[in-house]
Amino acid sequence: MMITERQIIELENLNKKQCEAVIAYGADLYRQGLMKGAIIGIVGFGIGISIQCVVNEIKSSRRK
């Protein structure tokens, strides 16, 4: 999502305390997204390894 000209003007007119609050809010959103992404990645990796083990077991049982 791009910032519009109106939003740029509003951001330029913020005072110091408001800027710090906006920065803190953005940093918090970034951390939340980073944690959610890491959790989803770890769960996906675990599921992938589990599926691979099951597939290998099925393949080895068919060879016998």
Backbone as a ProteinNet text record, in pm:
[ID]
protein_1_A
[PRIMARY]
MMITERQIIELENLNKKQCEAVIAYGADLYRQGLMKGAIIGIVGFGIGISIQCVVNEIKSSRRK
[TERTIARY]
85.1	0	89.1	61.5	140.3	81.5	168.8	125.2	81.2	-35.9	-87	-26.1	-44.7	6.1	-55.4	-183.5	-253	-190.3	-160.6	-100.3	40.1	114.1	248.2	240.3	145.1	127.2	90.1	0.8	-38.1	80.9	163.4	280.7	382.4	397.5	490.5	444.6	314.6	261.3	251.4	294.1	288.9	395.3	365.9	467.8	553.4	654.2	752.8	690.2	601.4	540.9	454.8	382.5	299.2	386.2	498.4	589.6	645.2	682.4	734.3	629.1	503.6	396	373.3	378.3	359.7	474.6	596.5	712.9	702.6	663.2	649.1	540.2	431.4	322	368.9	440.9	494.5	592.4	677.5	773.2	701.7	595	518.4	452.4	394.9	335.1	440.8	560	669	707.2	722.3	758.4	650.1	523.9	414.5	416	438.4	444.5	562.8	674.4	794.3	772	708.9	681.8	581.5	475.8	376.9	441.3	524.4	593.1	687.2	759	849.7	772.3	663.1	581.8	525.5	472.6	417.4	527.5	644.8	756.3	799.2	806.9	847.3	742.5	615.2	508	510.1	526.7	534.9	652.3	765.8	883.9	857.7	796.1	764.6	668.5	566.6	470.7	540.4	626	699.8	787.7	858.8	943.9	858.2	745.8	656.3	602.8	559	506.2	615	734.8	845.8	874.4	871.3	893.8	783.9	659.9	548.5	562.4	596.3	612.4	726.7	836.7	948.7	910.6	831.5	784.5	695.3	606.4	516.1	597.3	695.8	779.3	858.5	915.4	995.6	908.5	782.9	694.5	647.9	639.2	597.9	710.7	834.4	950.2	963.3	913.7	930.8	844.6
-117.6	0	123.2	211.3	333.6	444.4	533.8	649.1	758.3	814.6	920.5	1054.8	1152.8	1287.1	1344.3	1317.2	1367.3	1306.2	1177.9	1111.4	1165.3	1195.2	1253.2	1387.1	1470.1	1601.8	1585.2	1490.7	1466.5	1420.3	1333.3	1284.7	1396.2	1485.1	1597	1694.9	1701.4	1797.4	1740.1	1618.1	1559.9	1621.7	1633.6	1681.9	1564.1	1590.8	1489.1	1370.1	1395.3	1285.3	1197.7	1260	1182.7	1097.5	1152.8	1078.1	955.8	974.5	862.8	754.1	794.7	697.4	621.4	691.7	625.9	528.9	568.6	482.5	358.9	378.1	264.7	168.4	224.3	141.3	60.8	123.7	53.9	-54	-25.9	-125.4	-244.2	-217.3	-325	-412.3	-350.2	-426.7	-511.6	-455.7	-529.1	-652	-634	-747	-854.2	-812.4	-909.8	-988.6	-920.9	-988.5	-1081.9	-1039.9	-1123.5	-1250.8	-1237.2	-1354.7	-1448.1	-1392.4	-1476.6	-1548.3	-1478.5	-1539.7	-1650.9	-1628.9	-1731.7	-1855.3	-1834	-1946.8	-2025.2	-1954.6	-2022.6	-2098.2	-2040.3	-2107.4	-2233.8	-2227.8	-2344.6	-2454.2	-2417.7	-2517	-2580.1	-2498.8	-2550.3	-2643.5	-2609.6	-2695.4	-2829.1	-2824.8	-2947.8	-3036.4	-2975.6	-3052.6	-3112.9	-3037.2	-3087.2	-3205.8	-3198.6	-3309.9	-3431.5	-3410.1	-3520.8	-3589.9	-3513	-3569.7	-3646.2	-3591.4	-3659.2	-3793.8	-3800.5	-3927	-4027.9	-3983.6	-4073	-4125.3	-4038.4	-4079.2	-4179.7	-4155.9	-4249.7	-4384.3	-4386.2	-4511.8	-4587.6	-4517.2	-4581.3	-4637.8	-4560.9	-4609.3	-4733	-4732.2	-4846.5	-4969.7	-4951.4	-5066.4	-5124	-5047	-5097.1	-5173.4	-5143.5	-5210	-5353	-5384	-5516.2	-5617.8
0	0	0	-90.8	-104.3	-16.7	27.4	106.1	9.1	33.8	-53.3	-13.8	-100.8	-72.7	54.8	75.4	195.7	321.6	316.9	432.2	458.3	353.1	369.6	440.7	400.6	464.1	611.3	640.3	779.7	862.7	806.2	879.2	902.7	806.1	821.3	929.2	955	1052.4	1194.5	1216.1	1350.6	1439.7	1567.9	1659.5	1706.1	1787.8	1823.7	1897.2	1993.1	2068.6	1978.5	1887.9	1795.6	1703	1658.1	1572	1645	1770.8	1848.7	1865.9	1884.2	1898.9	1768.3	1656.2	1526.3	1499.3	1531.6	1512.7	1601.6	1727.5	1819.3	1770.8	1721.3	1669.2	1547.7	1457.6	1340.3	1379.6	1477.2	1523.9	1587.4	1660.8	1722.7	1616.2	1514	1404.1	1333.9	1315	1251	1333.3	1464.5	1551.5	1550.8	1554.9	1551.9	1421.9	1310.7	1181.3	1172.6	1228.5	1228.4	1309.4	1423.8	1507.7	1439.9	1382.3	1313	1196.1	1120.5	1007.2	1051	1161.3	1211.8	1257.7	1327	1374.2	1256.8	1157.5	1040.2	966.4	956.8	891.1	963.4	1094.8	1173.5	1163.3	1172.4	1160.2	1021.2	918.6	782.1	762.9	820.1	812.3	880.8	998.2	1071.2	994.3	935.1	855.4	734	670.2	553.7	588.2	700	743	775.9	843.2	878.1	753	655.8	532.3	458.1	457.2	390.7	456.5	587.8	658.3	625.6	620.7	588.4	445.6	352.7	212.8	200.4	269.4	264.8	322.5	428.7	487.2	389.5	322.5	225.5	109.3	60.4	-49.7	-10.7	109.8	153.1	177.6	221.3	242.9	110.5	4.1	-128.3	-195.2	-163.4	-225.5	-177.7	-59.9	-2.5	-63.8
[MASK]
++++++++++++++++++++++++++++++++++++++++++++++++++++++++++++++++

